[in-house]
Amino acid sequence: MRSRRHPLLATFLAALLVFAAGFGLAGAPPAAAATPIRIMPLGDSITGSPGCWRSLLWNQLQNAGYTDIDFVGTLNAQSCALTHDADNEGHGGFQATATADQNLLPGWLATTLPDIVVMHFGTNDVWSSIAPDAILAAYTKLVGQMRASNPAMKVLVAQLIPINPSSCAECAARTVAFNQRIPAWADGITTAQSPVTVVDQWTGFDTATDTYDGVHPNAAGDAKMAARWYPALSALLTPGSPGDPGDPGSGGCSASFRAVSVWQGGYQGEVTVTNTSSTAAISSWAVNLVLPSGSQLTQVWNGTLTGTKVRNAGWNGTVTAGASTTFGFLASTSAAGTPSVTATCSVS
């Protein structure tokens, strides 16, 4: 016998289904999980064999609330003491020039799809006496391949740690000469969509105390490298909950000085510039330095000096909310002891 449904009941059931769908009660799909930021550590054995600065950096980021990240790479070395995401693209013995010439990077990029590349690459090129122009040309090609993979790629490029292997008396000077070329190269290739940021890994790094063979970092060297990568990398990330999200901020900055090393007649300083807002980025900054009597600035890197005021370089003016960047300097002095330098920051 054919059943008949009362029209009023049918109308009621249809309305109930519409109501349920509107409030997520009728099998609505769950919200999609946020996609982690994918970070590729790229380089040679200093990055990958075992490259334990990566483990320190990973844990520093996690402890600071930067948890929505994923280190990526086709290699995975788990020989460091700290548990960490060990994926990386640090190939022992590789040269930046050969990697570019052989078009190795596009395959790695296609496999891992990074959003950010953290690159310490070129030590083997310097060791092999490859000219800085050739290495920088390779850098340019590699960055082009990164942007072909992801037009919004963010790139952190290291000024290389010093090397002083027993078999290469000229390597230390070659590294200095190459590092001096990197900031201008980065300034010329950076874009708003795909910024290239220089990270000074050379300053304050001592091959006698921070490597085990004049080239590869020991535990102290790993700690120094991670500490240098952290402010630049964290500036590109959104932490889980740092600071007070209710503070609207308008973008301001603070500056702090530390003496990296002191010797008779001079010293090396480092200034950390921090965006004091929890929500607003700054696009440029300037730091006024008040030096002790008898001191005079002789050299500045990662910044532009006018008198005693240091303005950001072209690649490190943008600092996201709560993040930091650094610049360094050398100064002569007639005084003894640790210098006292006052640094005040303003958004320019």
Salt bridges, closest charged atoms under 4 A:
ASP70 OD2 - ARG38 NH1 3.38
GLU89 OE2 - HIS91 NE2 2.74
ASP133 OD1 - ARG181 NH2 2.49
GLU170 OE1 - ARG174 NH2 3.65
ASP210 OD2 - LYS224 NZ 2.75
ASP213 OD2 - HIS216 ND1 2.71
GLU270 OE2 - ARG228 NH2 3.05
GLU270 OE1 - ARG258 NE 2.87
